[in-house]
Amino acid sequence: MSRETKHACGDECQEALTQLEAFLDGELPTTKVESMRHHLQECYPCTDRASFEEQLRSIVRRGCADVAPAHLVDRIREHLVTGPGEA
């Protein structure tokens, strides 16, 4: 099916969308990666969804770049070593 062909999402699309996060995270089993790539090349709605998810992840990564103050990191590390209530 070409990308220009109208496409109604079916079982193949549902499976692809179920596996999309694992694919984007690089956690999809290698036996399924090529099948997912092929589906995304052929299916515009799924490709569109994958593109949206990648863009969203990029925005979240950029927006979550805060670094905790050094004194807070030190307190957390100390708490992890000594346990609660002992610091």
Rosetta constraint file for C-alpha pairs under 8 A:
AtomPair CA 1 CA 5 HARMONIC 6.44 0.50
AtomPair CA 1 CA 42 HARMONIC 6.09 0.50
AtomPair CA 1 CA 43 HARMONIC 7.65 0.50
AtomPair CA 2 CA 42 HARMONIC 5.69 0.50
AtomPair CA 2 CA 43 HARMONIC 7.54 0.50
AtomPair CA 3 CA 41 HARMONIC 7.58 0.50
AtomPair CA 3 CA 42 HARMONIC 5.45 0.50
AtomPair CA 3 CA 43 HARMONIC 5.88 0.50
AtomPair CA 3 CA 44 HARMONIC 5.49 0.50
AtomPair CA 4 CA 44 HARMONIC 7.92 0.50
AtomPair CA 7 CA 43 HARMONIC 7.23 0.50
AtomPair CA 7 CA 44 HARMONIC 7.69 0.50
AtomPair CA 7 CA 45 HARMONIC 7.61 0.50
AtomPair CA 9 CA 13 HARMONIC 5.39 0.50
AtomPair CA 9 CA 14 HARMONIC 7.22 0.50
AtomPair CA 9 CA 45 HARMONIC 7.78 0.50
AtomPair CA 10 CA 14 HARMONIC 6.27 0.50
AtomPair CA 11 CA 15 HARMONIC 6.16 0.50
AtomPair CA 12 CA 16 HARMONIC 6.20 0.50
AtomPair CA 13 CA 17 HARMONIC 6.04 0.50
AtomPair CA 13 CA 46 HARMONIC 6.80 0.50
AtomPair CA 14 CA 18 HARMONIC 6.10 0.50
AtomPair CA 15 CA 19 HARMONIC 6.34 0.50
AtomPair CA 16 CA 20 HARMONIC 5.93 0.50
AtomPair CA 16 CA 36 HARMONIC 6.49 0.50
AtomPair CA 16 CA 39 HARMONIC 7.60 0.50
AtomPair CA 16 CA 46 HARMONIC 7.56 0.50
AtomPair CA 17 CA 21 HARMONIC 7.90 0.50
AtomPair CA 17 CA 46 HARMONIC 7.06 0.50
AtomPair CA 19 CA 23 HARMONIC 6.20 0.50
AtomPair CA 19 CA 28 HARMONIC 7.19 0.50
AtomPair CA 20 CA 24 HARMONIC 6.13 0.50
AtomPair CA 20 CA 50 HARMONIC 7.02 0.50
AtomPair CA 21 CA 25 HARMONIC 6.04 0.50
AtomPair CA 22 CA 26 HARMONIC 6.08 0.50
AtomPair CA 22 CA 27 HARMONIC 4.72 0.50
AtomPair CA 22 CA 28 HARMONIC 4.87 0.50
AtomPair CA 23 CA 27 HARMONIC 5.87 0.50
AtomPair CA 23 CA 28 HARMONIC 4.86 0.50
AtomPair CA 23 CA 33 HARMONIC 7.05 0.50
AtomPair CA 23 CA 36 HARMONIC 7.76 0.50
AtomPair CA 24 CA 54 HARMONIC 7.42 0.50
AtomPair CA 28 CA 32 HARMONIC 6.59 0.50
AtomPair CA 28 CA 33 HARMONIC 6.30 0.50
AtomPair CA 29 CA 33 HARMONIC 6.57 0.50
AtomPair CA 30 CA 34 HARMONIC 7.60 0.50
AtomPair CA 31 CA 35 HARMONIC 7.97 0.50
AtomPair CA 32 CA 36 HARMONIC 6.25 0.50
AtomPair CA 33 CA 37 HARMONIC 6.20 0.50
AtomPair CA 34 CA 38 HARMONIC 6.11 0.50
AtomPair CA 35 CA 39 HARMONIC 6.17 0.50
AtomPair CA 36 CA 40 HARMONIC 6.14 0.50
AtomPair CA 37 CA 41 HARMONIC 6.22 0.50
AtomPair CA 38 CA 42 HARMONIC 6.37 0.50
AtomPair CA 39 CA 43 HARMONIC 5.82 0.50
AtomPair CA 39 CA 46 HARMONIC 7.90 0.50
AtomPair CA 40 CA 44 HARMONIC 7.09 0.50
AtomPair CA 40 CA 46 HARMONIC 6.01 0.50
AtomPair CA 40 CA 47 HARMONIC 4.97 0.50
AtomPair CA 41 CA 47 HARMONIC 7.07 0.50
AtomPair CA 43 CA 47 HARMONIC 6.11 0.50
AtomPair CA 44 CA 48 HARMONIC 5.91 0.50
AtomPair CA 45 CA 49 HARMONIC 6.26 0.50
AtomPair CA 46 CA 50 HARMONIC 6.11 0.50
AtomPair CA 47 CA 51 HARMONIC 6.08 0.50
AtomPair CA 48 CA 52 HARMONIC 6.22 0.50
AtomPair CA 49 CA 53 HARMONIC 6.18 0.50
AtomPair CA 50 CA 54 HARMONIC 6.18 0.50
AtomPair CA 51 CA 55 HARMONIC 6.21 0.50
AtomPair CA 52 CA 56 HARMONIC 6.10 0.50
AtomPair CA 53 CA 57 HARMONIC 6.12 0.50
AtomPair CA 54 CA 58 HARMONIC 6.26 0.50
AtomPair CA 55 CA 59 HARMONIC 6.32 0.50
AtomPair CA 56 CA 60 HARMONIC 6.20 0.50
AtomPair CA 57 CA 61 HARMONIC 6.07 0.50
AtomPair CA 58 CA 62 HARMONIC 6.27 0.50
AtomPair CA 59 CA 63 HARMONIC 6.11 0.50
AtomPair CA 60 CA 64 HARMONIC 5.99 0.50
AtomPair CA 61 CA 65 HARMONIC 6.64 0.50
AtomPair CA 68 CA 72 HARMONIC 6.50 0.50
AtomPair CA 68 CA 73 HARMONIC 6.48 0.50
AtomPair CA 69 CA 73 HARMONIC 6.46 0.50
AtomPair CA 70 CA 74 HARMONIC 6.16 0.50
AtomPair CA 71 CA 75 HARMONIC 6.24 0.50
AtomPair CA 72 CA 76 HARMONIC 6.19 0.50
AtomPair CA 73 CA 77 HARMONIC 6.15 0.50
AtomPair CA 74 CA 78 HARMONIC 6.12 0.50
AtomPair CA 75 CA 79 HARMONIC 6.08 0.50
AtomPair CA 76 CA 80 HARMONIC 6.16 0.50
AtomPair CA 77 CA 81 HARMONIC 6.34 0.50
AtomPair CA 78 CA 82 HARMONIC 6.06 0.50
AtomPair CA 78 CA 83 HARMONIC 7.98 0.50
AtomPair CA 78 CA 87 HARMONIC 6.96 0.50
AtomPair CA 79 CA 83 HARMONIC 5.20 0.50
AtomPair CA 79 CA 84 HARMONIC 6.11 0.50
AtomPair CA 79 CA 86 HARMONIC 7.69 0.50
AtomPair CA 79 CA 87 HARMONIC 6.22 0.50
AtomPair CA 80 CA 84 HARMONIC 7.80 0.50
AtomPair CA 82 CA 86 HARMONIC 5.94 0.50
AtomPair CA 82 CA 87 HARMONIC 6.31 0.50
AtomPair CA 83 CA 87 HARMONIC 7.36 0.50
